[in-house]
Every structure is written in structure tokens, then in C-alpha cells.
Amino acid sequence: MTHVPPPPLEGELRFDDESRAAAADDFGHMVHRTPEGVLLPASDQDLAAAIRWAAGRGCKLAAQGRRHSLFGRSQVADGIVCDMTRLRTVHRVRGDRVAVDAGATWGEVIDATLPEGMVPPVLTDYLDLTVGGTLVVGGIGGTTSRYGMQSDNVLAMEVVTGKGQKITCSATSHADLFDAVRAGLGQVAVITRATLALVPAPEQVRRYLLMYPDLEAMLTDQRHLAGDGRFDSVQGAALPTPTGWMFRLDAAKQFSGDPPDDDALLAGLSDDRSRAQPSTLTYPDHLHRFAALEQALRSSGQWSFPHPWLTTFVGDSRVAAVVDRELGEVTAADLGTAGQVNITAFRREAVTSPLLRLPADDLCYAFNLVRFPNTDDAAEASRLMTANRATYERVRAAGGTLYPVSAFSMSRGDWREHFGPAHGRLRDAKQEHDPGHVLTPGYEVF
């Protein structure tokens, strides 16, 4: 590595052990790569200077937000980590859009937009993720079937490329770069600011927890609801019980003023109606509905345990067979007391980000193993990581794809197969905007 002194910065470049150790960990707690230094940028100018400096020294740079990566994707060994949470301003709401620094969390975004009666159309279930961190993988939420991914609802982005160039891109300006950054795994540029689309926010949400006796009954209702759009979001899950799997839909209808008609919304569904759990929440309470679970997991210590999660997409034509087989492999102990298997349908046509890879079916399912192990045993985490790989290979053989925030290794060949026809587009963008392969080495795409 070439010795070149650091550039002058408005912010700070830290080389202390504490900063470096923190940057070497993430929510997955399974991969640890210690950087040479940690950049605390005061502006995008600092980031651009640091990227040029790293490139000149022959080392790598990775952007980190809240470090919710599962497998070291935002880490870098002996390179520079940029702490993007130092760039977290949410700028003034302007009608149906808001400009947001990439290090802001989605919770901070809605804190600014809800007082204006507006909200991003798609929000992740967990709001402590950063805007930049989700846009580079896609960003799926309960309303994806209607609005697509979060990356489909970004209007423009300010980025710094692997050459250290600052560029503003959108669908009409530097469109190739715009498409290579959205769901592009941070391979060509670091997002510093995004202009997000907004829609009117409701006042309340009518929520229904619907229970099903078996997988097929739940899938049948998901297909029906995805077709008629009567709910604003529908999320499915398989939950372990002492007597086997329980299947549930979590359906939500947003409203302002008079509440919706329960009978009309639930008409024609095949759930066990005697076990249905309807409730009404304020819209902010609905958005923050996972805060209590987070607090419980932090109190028990499980939040700091390894999280060997698997996140995939499966097409409707194969979902029943795939899920049924995998449920035969997964145990309650594998998931932990708070874990579950997510099985959520969404319409493929709603997703437009070209690098977000999906099965060919018109209806797709997010099929995820959300594990909160009851132990921090490294050997157990490694076993589950190996199981993730085996499950992914079966999903892939069934025409499924990866949502690339999963806990297992992917080779360059795996990524070529994953991106398929889109791999050439990403490769060309990498060559143009990051020819020195400086950015985001943790995915090992190139």
C-alpha cells in the first residue's frame, strides 16, 4: 500500500482502536474486518477527497450507516470506512418530495415529513436503517406490492463515484449511473443525498392479524389480496409453535376519518375468523410497531447475538413447494423465540429498479428466515450460515433469487448468475465510475 498523507478535511479521519473496532462489526456479528481508519465526513467533499486518497494508495473504501449489514458487506480490511451517519440532515419538505442526506434513518425522515402530512410510499418495517443503506439494496416494505421498492421511489441522487467525482443523477440525467446505484450494492458510487417521493399520510391504520390452518390457505388468500388491492399492505409469516407451524397474515388498511368496514375488507377470505385480531392504531404507532420487540431483544441480550438471516424471492409457481420443503428443515430453535419465516406476496410489475433481481412470475414472494438465536455461540451461527447457503441453492434451482442482505458467502460466479443479463450493465458501470475497484469490497461482486 502506497504511503500518501491524508488529504485536508473539514471532518475527521480517525485511526484509534475503538473507532476501528466498532467499524469492524455489524448487526450480523459474524464477520469482522478491521479498517485502517474511519472517516467522519463533514461534507460530500470530504468523502470525495477520501475516495481519491484511498484510490491513490491502492486501498478500499466502504460506506457504513447504522451497521445493520448481516455479513460484513459494509466492512473493509485495512482500508477506510466512511461513517455516513455524520451526513444525516433531512431537508425541508417541498410538496411531494424531500431531499435527505444518505446517513439519515427512515425514522428521522418520517419525523420530518409526518408533520407536513406526507410520508415515503414504501417504508421498511424497521425504521433505524439509513436511507443510503436501503437504496443500494432496494428496500422492501409492506407497501411494495403497490409502490415497488424504496429504490423505485427515489427521484434523484447525489453520489460520489469511485473516481471521487460528485455527480447528480436521475432518470433523465446520468440515467445509467442512476440505475447502477439503485440496488447496485454500492459498487459504483456512494450515495450522499437522495430526493425521495412522498405521498399523503393517513391518520390511522386498521390492522388485522389473520390466522390460517395451513400454508396453502394463507397463500391462496395472499394471491387474492394481491390481485384486488383492498389492503395497503399484507405480510405473511409462518410462526413455530409447540405443535407445529402456525400461519398468519398481517393486513393493514390506512384511513383518515371514518374507519373501514371490517366485513367488507375480510369478505371472501379463508382465515380462522374466530382467531382474527383486529386493532386500530395511529399511523405513527403502526410505523413504530417493532420498537417494543427491539427493546425486548436488547433487554434479553439477543440483539447483540449473531443474526444468520436469509432473505430471498420465490415465484408464485414454486412458492408452495419451496416453502413447504424449507419449513421441514427449519426448527423453532433455529429461529429463536422471536424469529419467524416471512412469506409475503407482491406484484412483480411494481418493481422497476433494473438491478433488483426477481423471479419471472407475475407474483413474487419475499421468503425470509428471520433468526434471533437464543445463543451467541459462534459454532451455531456458522451452522445456520451453512444452512442458509443450502437453502439459497434450492431456492435458486427453483427459479428464485437473492435479496442481497443475507448471511452467507457469495462468489463472483454466484453474483454473475444472480444479476444474469444485468451483470454486464453493472460491470460496465463499475469500469466507468470505479475502475480502480475502490468501493464496497465486502460483497465481493468483482
C-alpha positions as CSV (number, residue, x, y, z in Angstrom):
1,M,0.0,0.0,0.0
2,T,1.5,3.3,-1.1
3,H,2.2,5.8,1.7
4,V,0.4,9.1,0.9
5,P,-0.5,11.5,3.7
6,P,-4.3,12.0,4.3
7,P,-5.9,15.0,2.5
8,P,-7.1,18.1,4.3
9,L,-10.6,17.5,5.6
10,E,-13.4,19.5,7.2
11,G,-14.3,16.4,9.2
12,E,-12.1,13.9,10.8
13,L,-10.1,10.7,10.0
14,R,-9.7,8.5,13.0
15,F,-7.2,5.8,13.5
16,D,-7.8,4.9,17.1
17,D,-8.5,1.3,18.1
18,E,-12.0,2.0,19.4
19,S,-13.3,3.6,16.2
20,R,-11.7,0.8,14.1
21,A,-13.1,-2.0,16.2
22,A,-16.7,-0.5,16.0
23,A,-16.4,-0.3,12.2
24,A,-15.3,-4.0,12.2
25,D,-18.7,-5.2,13.5
26,D,-22.3,-5.1,12.2
27,F,-25.7,-6.4,13.1
28,G,-24.8,-9.9,11.8
29,H,-21.9,-10.2,14.3
30,M,-20.4,-12.9,12.2
31,V,-17.8,-11.2,10.0
32,H,-15.2,-8.8,11.4
33,R,-12.8,-6.8,9.1
34,T,-10.8,-4.1,10.8
35,P,-10.2,-1.0,8.7
36,E,-7.1,1.2,8.8
37,G,-9.1,4.2,9.6
38,V,-12.7,5.7,10.0
39,L,-13.7,8.8,8.2
40,L,-16.2,11.1,9.9
41,P,-17.1,13.4,7.0
42,A,-18.4,16.9,7.4
43,S,-19.5,17.1,3.7
44,D,-19.5,15.2,0.5
45,Q,-16.3,17.0,-0.3
46,D,-14.6,15.0,2.5
47,L,-15.9,11.8,1.1
48,A,-14.7,12.6,-2.4
49,A,-11.3,13.5,-1.1
50,A,-11.1,10.3,0.9
51,I,-12.1,8.2,-2.1
52,R,-9.4,9.8,-4.2
53,W,-6.9,9.3,-1.4
54,A,-7.8,5.7,-1.0
55,A,-7.5,5.1,-4.7
56,G,-4.1,6.7,-4.8
57,R,-2.9,4.4,-2.1
58,G,-4.3,1.3,-3.6
59,C,-6.7,0.6,-0.8
60,K,-10.5,0.2,-0.5
61,L,-13.3,2.3,1.0
62,A,-16.7,1.2,2.3
63,A,-19.6,3.4,3.4
64,Q,-21.4,2.5,6.7
65,G,-24.7,3.7,8.1
66,R,-26.2,2.2,11.2
67,R,-24.2,-1.0,10.5
68,H,-27.2,-3.3,10.0
69,S,-25.4,-5.4,7.5
70,L,-25.6,-9.1,8.2
71,F,-22.4,-10.4,6.7
72,G,-19.7,-7.7,6.7
73,R,-20.8,-6.1,3.4
74,S,-20.1,-2.6,4.6
75,Q,-16.7,-3.5,6.2
76,V,-13.3,-3.3,4.7
77,A,-10.0,-4.8,5.9
78,D,-7.1,-2.3,6.1
79,G,-9.0,0.3,4.1
80,I,-11.2,3.2,5.1
81,V,-14.7,3.1,6.4
82,C,-16.8,6.2,6.0
83,D,-19.4,6.8,8.8
84,M,-22.3,8.2,6.7
85,T,-24.4,8.9,9.8
86,R,-22.4,12.1,10.1
87,L,-24.3,13.2,7.0
88,R,-27.9,12.9,8.2
89,T,-29.8,16.1,7.6
90,V,-33.5,15.8,6.4
91,H,-34.1,19.0,4.3
92,R,-37.3,20.8,4.0
93,V,-40.3,19.0,2.6
94,R,-41.3,20.5,-0.8
95,G,-44.7,19.3,-1.8
96,D,-44.5,15.7,-2.9
97,R,-40.7,15.3,-2.3
98,V,-38.0,15.7,0.3
99,A,-34.2,15.8,0.0
100,V,-32.5,13.6,2.6
101,D,-28.8,13.1,3.4
102,A,-27.9,9.4,2.9
103,G,-27.0,8.9,6.6
104,A,-30.4,9.8,7.9
105,T,-32.6,7.0,9.1
106,W,-36.1,6.3,7.8
107,G,-37.3,7.1,11.3
108,E,-35.7,10.6,11.0
109,V,-37.3,11.0,7.6
110,I,-40.8,10.4,8.8
111,D,-40.2,12.6,11.9
112,A,-39.8,15.4,9.4
113,T,-42.4,14.5,6.8
114,L,-45.4,13.5,9.0
115,P,-45.9,17.0,10.4
116,E,-46.3,18.1,6.8
117,G,-48.9,15.3,6.3
118,M,-46.6,13.3,3.9
119,V,-44.7,10.1,4.0
120,P,-42.5,8.0,1.7
121,P,-44.7,5.4,-0.1
122,V,-42.5,2.5,1.0
123,L,-41.0,2.1,4.4
124,T,-39.0,-0.8,5.9
125,D,-40.6,-2.5,8.9
126,Y,-37.5,-1.5,10.9
127,L,-37.0,2.3,10.7
128,D,-33.5,2.6,12.1
129,L,-32.0,1.8,8.7
130,T,-30.3,4.6,6.8
131,V,-31.7,5.9,3.5
132,G,-28.5,5.2,1.6
133,G,-28.1,1.8,3.1
134,T,-31.5,0.6,1.8
135,L,-31.4,2.3,-1.6
136,V,-28.3,0.4,-2.5
137,V,-30.0,-3.0,-1.9
138,G,-33.6,-2.0,-2.9
139,G,-35.5,-1.5,0.3
140,I,-38.6,-3.7,0.6
141,G,-41.6,-2.8,2.7
142,G,-45.3,-3.7,3.4
143,T,-46.5,-1.5,0.5
144,T,-44.1,-2.8,-2.1
145,S,-46.9,-4.6,-4.0
146,R,-48.4,-1.2,-4.7
147,Y,-45.4,1.1,-4.9
148,G,-42.4,-1.1,-5.6
149,M,-39.1,-0.9,-3.7
150,Q,-37.7,2.2,-1.9
151,S,-35.2,2.4,-4.8
152,D,-38.2,2.7,-7.2
153,N,-39.3,5.8,-5.3
154,V,-36.1,7.9,-5.3
155,L,-36.3,10.8,-7.8
156,A,-32.7,11.9,-7.8
157,M,-29.5,11.2,-6.0
158,E,-26.2,13.0,-5.4
159,V,-23.4,10.5,-5.4
160,V,-19.6,10.3,-5.2
161,T,-18.2,7.8,-7.6
162,G,-15.2,5.5,-7.2
163,K,-13.2,8.2,-9.1
164,G,-14.1,10.7,-6.4
165,Q,-16.4,12.6,-8.7
166,K,-19.6,14.2,-7.4
167,I,-22.5,13.7,-9.8
168,T,-26.3,14.3,-9.5
169,C,-28.2,11.5,-11.3
170,S,-31.8,10.8,-12.0
171,A,-34.0,9.0,-14.6
172,T,-33.3,11.9,-17.0
173,S,-29.7,12.9,-16.1
174,H,-26.9,10.3,-16.0
175,A,-29.6,7.7,-16.1
176,D,-27.1,4.8,-16.5
177,L,-25.4,5.8,-13.2
178,F,-28.8,6.3,-11.6
179,D,-29.8,2.7,-12.5
180,A,-26.4,1.3,-11.5
181,V,-26.6,2.9,-8.0
182,R,-30.2,1.8,-7.2
183,A,-29.9,-1.8,-5.8
184,G,-26.3,-1.8,-7.1
185,L,-24.7,-2.9,-3.8
186,G,-22.6,0.3,-3.6
187,Q,-20.3,-0.9,-6.4
188,V,-20.0,2.3,-8.4
189,A,-20.7,5.2,-6.1
190,V,-21.6,6.3,-2.6
191,I,-25.0,8.0,-2.2
192,T,-24.7,11.3,-0.3
193,R,-28.2,12.7,-0.8
194,A,-31.4,11.4,-2.2
195,T,-34.6,13.2,-3.2
196,L,-37.5,10.9,-2.2
197,A,-41.1,10.9,-3.5
198,L,-43.8,11.4,-0.9
199,V,-47.5,10.6,-0.7
200,P,-50.2,11.9,1.7
201,A,-50.0,10.2,5.1
202,P,-53.1,8.7,6.7
203,E,-54.1,9.4,10.3
204,Q,-54.8,5.8,11.4
205,V,-54.4,2.2,10.4
206,R,-56.9,-0.7,10.9
207,R,-54.8,-3.8,11.4
208,Y,-55.9,-7.4,11.1
209,L,-53.9,-10.4,12.3
210,L,-55.5,-13.4,10.4
211,M,-54.7,-17.0,11.3
212,Y,-54.6,-19.9,8.9
213,P,-54.7,-23.7,9.5
214,D,-52.1,-24.4,6.7
215,L,-49.7,-22.8,4.2
216,E,-52.0,-23.3,1.2
217,A,-54.9,-21.4,2.7
218,M,-52.6,-18.5,3.5
219,L,-51.1,-18.5,0.1
220,T,-54.5,-18.6,-1.6
221,D,-55.6,-15.5,0.3
222,Q,-52.4,-13.7,-0.4
223,R,-52.9,-14.3,-4.1
224,H,-56.5,-13.0,-3.8
225,L,-55.5,-9.9,-1.9
226,A,-52.5,-9.1,-4.2
227,G,-55.0,-9.1,-7.1
228,D,-57.7,-6.8,-5.6
229,G,-55.5,-4.4,-3.6
230,R,-58.1,-3.9,-0.9
231,F,-55.4,-3.6,1.8
232,D,-52.5,-1.2,1.7
233,S,-50.1,-3.9,3.0
234,V,-50.3,-7.6,3.5
235,Q,-47.4,-9.5,5.1
236,G,-47.4,-13.3,5.6
237,A,-45.5,-15.4,8.2
238,A,-45.0,-18.9,9.4
239,L,-44.5,-19.0,13.2
240,P,-43.2,-22.0,15.1
241,T,-45.4,-23.4,17.9
242,P,-45.1,-26.4,20.2
243,T,-47.5,-28.3,17.9
244,G,-46.1,-27.2,14.5
245,W,-46.3,-24.2,12.2
246,M,-48.9,-21.5,12.5
247,F,-49.6,-19.3,9.5
248,R,-50.6,-15.7,9.7
249,L,-51.4,-12.7,7.6
250,D,-50.8,-9.2,8.9
251,A,-53.0,-6.9,6.8
252,A,-53.3,-3.2,7.2
253,K,-55.8,-0.6,5.8
254,Q,-54.8,3.1,6.1
255,F,-57.6,5.6,6.7
256,S,-58.4,9.1,7.8
257,G,-61.8,9.9,9.2
258,D,-64.3,7.1,9.4
259,P,-62.8,3.6,9.9
260,P,-63.1,1.0,7.2
261,D,-65.8,-1.7,7.1
262,D,-64.3,-4.9,8.7
263,D,-66.8,-7.2,7.0
264,A,-66.1,-5.7,3.6
265,L,-62.4,-5.9,4.0
266,L,-62.4,-9.5,5.2
267,A,-65.1,-10.8,2.8
268,G,-64.2,-14.0,1.0
269,L,-61.1,-14.8,3.0
270,S,-60.5,-18.3,4.4
271,D,-58.8,-17.5,7.7
272,D,-60.0,-18.9,11.0
273,R,-62.2,-15.9,11.7
274,S,-62.7,-16.8,15.4
275,R,-59.0,-16.2,15.9
276,A,-58.7,-12.9,14.0
277,Q,-57.2,-10.0,15.9
278,P,-58.4,-6.6,14.6
279,S,-57.0,-3.4,16.1
280,T,-56.8,0.3,15.3
281,L,-53.5,2.2,15.7
282,T,-52.4,5.8,14.9
283,Y,-50.3,5.8,11.8
284,P,-47.1,6.7,13.7
285,D,-47.7,3.9,16.2
286,H,-48.2,1.5,13.3
287,L,-44.9,2.6,11.7
288,H,-43.1,2.1,15.0
289,R,-44.8,-1.3,15.8
290,F,-41.5,-3.1,16.1
291,A,-39.9,-0.8,18.6
292,A,-41.2,-3.0,21.5
293,L,-39.7,-6.1,20.0
294,E,-36.4,-4.3,19.6
295,Q,-36.4,-3.2,23.2
296,A,-37.2,-6.7,24.4
297,L,-34.4,-8.2,22.4
298,R,-32.0,-5.6,23.7
299,S,-33.0,-6.3,27.2
300,S,-32.5,-10.0,26.8
301,G,-29.2,-9.5,25.1
302,Q,-30.3,-11.2,21.9
303,W,-29.9,-8.0,19.9
304,S,-26.2,-8.4,20.2
305,F,-26.1,-12.1,19.3
306,P,-25.3,-13.3,15.7
307,H,-28.1,-12.9,13.2
308,P,-27.7,-15.5,10.4
309,W,-30.7,-14.3,8.4
310,L,-31.6,-15.4,4.9
311,T,-33.7,-13.2,2.5
312,T,-34.8,-14.4,-0.9
313,F,-37.6,-14.1,-3.5
314,V,-39.6,-17.0,-4.8
315,G,-42.0,-17.1,-7.7
316,D,-45.7,-17.9,-7.2
317,S,-45.5,-21.1,-9.3
318,R,-42.9,-22.7,-7.0
319,V,-43.6,-21.0,-3.6
320,A,-45.8,-23.7,-2.1
321,A,-43.3,-26.5,-2.8
322,V,-40.2,-24.4,-1.8
323,V,-41.7,-23.1,1.5
324,D,-43.1,-26.5,2.4
325,R,-39.7,-28.1,1.9
326,E,-37.8,-25.5,3.9
327,L,-40.2,-25.5,6.8
328,G,-39.4,-29.2,7.1
329,E,-35.7,-28.2,7.6
330,V,-36.1,-25.2,10.0
331,T,-36.7,-25.7,13.7
332,A,-38.0,-23.4,16.3
333,A,-34.5,-23.4,17.9
334,D,-33.0,-22.3,14.6
335,L,-35.2,-19.2,14.6
336,G,-35.1,-18.3,18.3
337,T,-38.0,-17.2,20.4
338,A,-38.6,-14.0,18.4
339,G,-37.8,-15.4,15.0
340,Q,-40.2,-16.2,12.1
341,V,-40.4,-17.2,8.5
342,N,-41.7,-14.4,6.3
343,I,-43.7,-15.3,3.2
344,T,-45.1,-12.1,1.6
345,A,-46.5,-11.7,-1.8
346,F,-46.0,-8.7,-4.1
347,R,-46.6,-7.8,-7.7
348,R,-43.5,-8.0,-9.8
349,E,-44.6,-5.2,-12.1
350,A,-44.4,-2.7,-9.2
351,V,-40.6,-3.1,-9.1
352,T,-38.7,-1.2,-11.7
353,S,-35.1,-0.9,-10.3
354,P,-33.2,-2.9,-13.0
355,L,-30.6,-4.4,-10.7
356,L,-33.2,-5.7,-8.2
357,R,-33.4,-9.3,-9.5
358,L,-36.7,-11.2,-9.2
359,P,-38.2,-14.5,-10.4
360,A,-40.0,-14.4,-13.7
361,D,-43.5,-14.9,-12.2
362,D,-46.0,-12.0,-12.2
363,L,-46.5,-12.6,-8.5
364,C,-43.4,-13.0,-6.3
365,Y,-42.9,-13.7,-2.6
366,A,-40.3,-12.4,-0.1
367,F,-39.3,-15.7,1.6
368,N,-37.1,-14.9,4.6
369,L,-35.7,-16.8,7.5
370,V,-35.6,-14.1,10.3
371,R,-33.5,-15.6,13.0
372,F,-33.0,-14.3,16.5
373,P,-30.9,-17.1,18.1
374,N,-31.1,-17.7,21.8
375,T,-27.3,-18.2,21.9
376,D,-24.3,-16.2,20.9
377,D,-22.4,-19.5,20.2
378,A,-20.2,-18.9,17.1
379,A,-20.4,-22.6,16.0
380,E,-24.2,-22.4,16.0
381,A,-24.1,-19.2,13.9
382,S,-21.7,-20.9,11.5
383,R,-24.0,-24.0,11.2
384,L,-27.0,-21.7,10.4
385,M,-24.9,-19.8,7.8
386,T,-24.1,-23.1,6.1
387,A,-27.8,-24.0,6.2
388,N,-28.6,-20.6,4.6
389,R,-26.3,-21.4,1.7
390,A,-28.0,-24.8,1.1
391,T,-31.5,-23.2,1.2
392,Y,-30.4,-20.5,-1.2
393,E,-29.2,-23.1,-3.7
394,R,-32.5,-24.8,-3.5
395,V,-34.4,-21.5,-3.9
396,R,-32.1,-20.6,-6.9
397,A,-32.7,-24.0,-8.5
398,A,-36.5,-23.3,-8.2
399,G,-36.1,-20.0,-10.2
400,G,-35.8,-17.8,-7.1
401,T,-33.4,-15.0,-6.4
402,L,-31.5,-13.5,-3.6
403,Y,-32.3,-10.3,-1.7
404,P,-28.7,-9.5,-1.1
405,V,-28.7,-8.8,2.6
406,S,-28.3,-12.4,3.6
407,A,-25.7,-14.1,5.9
408,F,-23.6,-16.4,3.7
409,S,-20.8,-16.1,1.2
410,M,-21.3,-15.4,-2.5
411,S,-18.6,-15.9,-5.0
412,R,-18.1,-13.8,-8.1
413,G,-19.7,-16.6,-10.1
414,D,-22.7,-16.5,-7.8
415,W,-23.1,-12.8,-8.4
416,R,-22.8,-13.2,-12.2
417,E,-25.6,-15.8,-12.0
418,H,-27.6,-13.6,-9.6
419,F,-27.5,-10.5,-11.8
420,G,-27.9,-12.5,-15.0
421,P,-28.4,-10.2,-18.1
422,A,-28.0,-7.2,-15.8
423,H,-24.4,-8.2,-14.8
424,G,-22.9,-6.6,-17.9
425,R,-24.6,-3.3,-17.2
426,L,-23.2,-3.3,-13.6
427,R,-19.8,-4.4,-14.8
428,D,-19.7,-1.6,-17.4
429,A,-20.7,1.0,-14.8
430,K,-18.0,-0.3,-12.5
431,Q,-15.4,0.1,-15.2
432,E,-16.6,3.7,-15.9
433,H,-17.1,5.0,-12.4
434,D,-14.9,2.9,-10.2
435,P,-12.1,1.5,-12.5
436,G,-9.8,1.1,-9.5
437,H,-12.3,-1.1,-7.7
438,V,-12.1,1.1,-4.6
439,L,-15.7,0.9,-3.4
440,T,-17.6,-1.6,-1.2
441,P,-15.4,-4.7,-1.4
442,G,-17.5,-6.6,1.2
443,Y,-19.9,-8.0,-1.4
444,E,-17.1,-9.4,-3.5
445,V,-19.0,-8.8,-6.7
446,F,-15.9,-8.0,-8.8
